Amino acid sequence: MKHLSIDIETRSSVDIKTAGAYKYAQSPDFTILLFAYQWNDMEVKIVDLACNECIPEKVIEALSDPKVIKHAYNAAFEWYCLNRAGYTTPINQWRCTMAHGLYCGYTAGLDATGKAIGLPQDKQKLTVGKALIKYFCVPCKPTRTNGGRTWNQPWHDQEKWDLFKEYCKQDVVTEREILKRLNLFPVPADEEQLWQLDVLMNAYGVKVDREMIEGALYIDNASTEKLTDEAIALTGLSNPNSGAQLIPWLNEQSKECSADPDLLSDIQKATVEDLLNNRNDLPEEVRRMLEIRQQLGKTSIKKYVTMDTACGEGDRVRGLTQYYGANRTGRWAGRMVQMQNLPRNYIKTLDFARRLVKAKNYQGIKLLYGNVPDTLSQLIRTTFIPTEGRKFVVADFSAIEARVIAWLAGEQWVNEVFATHGKIYEATAAQMFHVPIELISKGNPEYSLRQKGKVATLALGYQGGSNALIAMGALDMGLSEEELPDIVQRWRQANPRIRDLWYAVEQAAVTTMNTAQPQGIYGLIFALEGDLVYGQSFLTVQLPSGRKLYYPKPFLKENQFDKLAVHYYQVGQQTKKWEVTSTYGGKMTENIVQAIARDCLAVTLNRIDARGLQTVFHVHDEVIIDAPMETTVESVCDLMAEPIPWAPGLILKGAGFESSYYMKD
């Protein structure tokens, strides 16, 4: 096999950050400016396409030659752009160094990965790239001094152009050096194929209802205008959306009903929601102003703007998922519209509400549903529609994490529940409170125990305590804080094998770090992996599927509770920097269980593809298929329930529905 590493520089009048790479490359003025390539470890070459140089015939032939493996960092971009530009190159001949880095626990981004992996300075990405890309790849404003041009061309600044060519070549050097280090920790072939399937799904995209988008944006503008006018009339403020103006007004109006002279210190979403839900003594004008504030702050409406911006050829939005977006589990992450956090829909008359929006009928929405922004928010899902002549078949795994953790730990009574009636919340309550499950049914006083069984099942599988129950909404369900420790204790007593799993996972990880010897437990293999050439090191956990979870640069030290714990490097959620974090048995168990659930989804995606069906996106454990009319929900659910070859005894179940638009059933 020959290896060809590639990096391209492109330009388009479409903003890639807001519209995404697919619409960017679909623009009529899209073009490839530079093409840098490297055969194996030979010298990097650059082709200046902007100055009428041609890609060598040998390289063009290689782009479609199955004996030549093509590599790039974020290879989906190079693959799509080259095909758009007329260079045919099949995705199954490509490998993505970014995906490989994510698989090994590193971050996304060529520069960030190079630094995290420890590349020497001369192999790292050049820092001048952003300025050069802005100069050559983004349209410029026509002025008298620049001759009214809309693009900066190579001859407008030869020195910058020469530097841009060096920048493009250096990206190939950096990608190749990262690949050398990553190749010591290979990606399984199944995962390579899964990445390719993901690229094809993203390129296919999902259709959106343009009338819905246009109607929603129109109604949202009308709603914003009317709510703002009402707020100005109510408060007398010039800008009632300003915290600096609104907070003093709210506090002044609330003086008589509150002993606290400063009722409000901020008007953030949680603060406003808390006041509206928990204060019955608020003056009417204060309550109304807080309701207006809440409606004006409905940020989920921005998803319509994102859809409108990203909608490309065929009224389709592309690039909705990121393969291996979650490092610790390998789960997919949302991109663009962020499908992972779409608002739920509770409206019973979705069809009618959609017709009103498409007709731009603000008054109808206001009259029938009251809260206009909330109604538009609930309808976001329904903007995604199947291709003409098809339907959506939507199916997800039922309680998959509860099933996986019970299977992994050998919690037999839970496995039996899933093998029979499947009423896990009732069964959990029965185990916790030692009552017959038959009594936990509507109409009986024991039915109140089901709520405790439900929140315990959802919250306590990963060594969580009272805070985990609160985070899962225990207090909102009417449970008191005082009874939460008893629920925690009862759940752990009812699930001793799951409880043992946490401690066994933690012990295996610590022992592996202490002894550098592999530890096998519960069908998992903990190991230390590294290389002497480049100095990389990982704590790995091999899953039943054969895939590995990677914890980069691990070491042992005491954590905040003065307990010896595994520490490793990751990108901090708040800081977005490469930094040290620690883990423990329950957290690693969560990683492992969610990773196994992800692998079950991966098997299902391959089965769906093998049937010739097109998945357009998937969210958590749910798949959305753009299906021919003859496809049945039962056939898809049967695929989800088929045994997993590497997980004997794991009982899975799919539940689904079909629809002419996406929704939460």
SULFENSUL-V188394 format. One line per field, one symbol per residue. ss: DSSP state (H for helix, E for strand, - for the rest). phi: phi as a letter, one per 40 degrees, with the letter a starting at -180 (. if undefined). psi: psi as a letter, one per 30 degrees, with the letter a starting at -180 (. if undefined). A space follows every 10 residues. Layout:
ss = ???
phi = ???
psi = ???
This chain:
ss = -EEEEEEEEE E----HHHH- HHHHHH---- EEEEEEEEE- ----EEEEHH H-----HHHH HH-----EEE EE--HHHHHH HHHH------ HHHEEEHHHH HHH------H HHHHHHH--- HHH-----HH HHHHHHH--- ---------- ---HHH-HHH HHHHHHHHHH HHHHHHHHHH HH------HH HHHHHHHHHH HHHH-EEE-H HHHHHHHHHH HHHHHHHHHH HHHHH----- --HHHHHHHH HHH-HHH--- --------HH HHHHHHHH-- ---HHHHHHH HHHHHH--HH HHHHHHHHHH -EHHHEE--- EE-------- --EE----HH H--------H HHHHHHHH-- -HHHHHHHH- -HHHHHHH-- HHHEE----E EEEEEEE--H HHHHHHHHH- -HHHHHHHH- ---HHHHHHH HHH---HHH- ----HHHHHH HHHHHHHHH- -----HHHHH H--------- HHHHHHHHHH HHHH-HHHHH HHHHHHHHHH HHHHH---EE E--EEEEEEE ------EEEE EE-----EEE EE--EEEE-- ---EEEEEEE E------EEE EE--HHHHHH HHHHHHHHHH HHHHHHHHHH ---EEEEEE- -EEEEEEE-- --HHHHHHHH H--------- ---EEEEEE- -----
phi = .cbbcbabbb aaccccccbg cccdcccdcc accbbbaacf bcccbbbccc bgcbcddccc cccbcccbcc bacfcdccdc ccccchccac cccbbbcccc ccdcgccchc cccdcccgcc dcbcccccdd ccccccbbdb ccbcccggcb bcbdccaccc cccccccccc ccdcdccccd ccccbccddc cdcccccccc ccccgbcbcc cccccccccc cccccccccc ccccbgccac ccccccddcc ccccdcbbcc cbdbbabcdc cccccccbbc bcddcccccc ccdccccccc dccccccccc cbdgfbbbgc bbdfcbdcbg ccbcbgcfcc bcccbbccbc dccccccccf ccccccccbg ccdccccccd dcccbccdgb acbbabccfc cccccccccg ccccdccccb cgcccccccc ccbfbccccc adhccccccd ccccccccbb cbgcbdcccc ccgccccgcc ccccdccdcc ccccbcccdc cdcccccccc cdccbgbcbb afgbbcacba bccbgcaacb bccdcgcbcb bcfcabaccc bgbcacbaba cccccgbcac bbaadccccc dccccccccc ccdccccccc cgcbccaabf bbbbbcbdcc cbcccccccc ccdcdcbcgc cbabbaabac acacc
psi = klkjkkklkl lkfkjfeefl eeeeffkfgk lkekjklkkb gakklkkief gglkkkeeee effgjffjkk klkhfeeeee eeeeggjkjk ffglkjfeee eeegglllke eeeeeefhkl efflkkffee eeeeeffkkl kklefggglf kkleffieee eeeeeeeeee eeeeeeeeee efffilkkee eeeeeeeeee eeeeakklje eeeeeeeeee eeeeeeeeee eeeefgkeif fkeeeeeeee eefgeffkfj fiekflhlee eeeeeeffjf gkleeeeeee eeeeefgiff ffeeeeeeef kbkghkklhf ljkhfjeffg lllklcfiff hkklkfkfie eeeeeeefgh ieeeeeeefd jeeeeeeffe effkllkkga lkjkklkkhe eeeeeeeefh jeeeeeeffc fgieeeeeee eeghlkfffi lkfkfffffe eeeeeeeffg fhglbeeeee fggeeffgkl fefeeeeeee eeefieeeee eeeeeeeeee eeeefgkkkj khgkjklkka kfefglkkkl jklffflkkk jkhllklkaf ghkklkllkl kkeefgljlk lllleeeeee eeeeeeeeee eeeeeeeeef fgljkflkjc gkkjkjklff kleeeeeeef fkkkegikfk jlkkkalllg lklj.
